[in-house]
Amino acid sequence: MPLILDNIDASLEETMLKSLASSHSLDAAVGYFNLRGWRLIAEAVDALPRREADRPKVRLLVGMTENPGDE
């Protein structure tokens, strides 16, 4: 089921972990990507079941990136 998460009404980490527990893949479009945030869900993503060779577990579309000096 598609979800739109904005981290205002619900905890992004909590909601993502709950959703990933019953998912077979993750497709996400994000404005920014930061490895500190990814680490919060990395184990749940690793636990996703193996997919066919031509379909990755995760497809991530990133709109912006941070400058390395801002990390």
Sequence and secondary structure as in RCSB ss.txt:
>XXXX:A:sequence
MPLILDNIDASLEETMLKSLASSHSLDAAVGYFNLRGWRLIAEAVDALPRREADRPKVRLLVGMTENPGDE
>XXXX:A:secstr
      SSSS HHHHHHHHHHT S EEEEEEEE HHHHHHHHHHHHTS    TTS SEEEEEEEE  GGG 
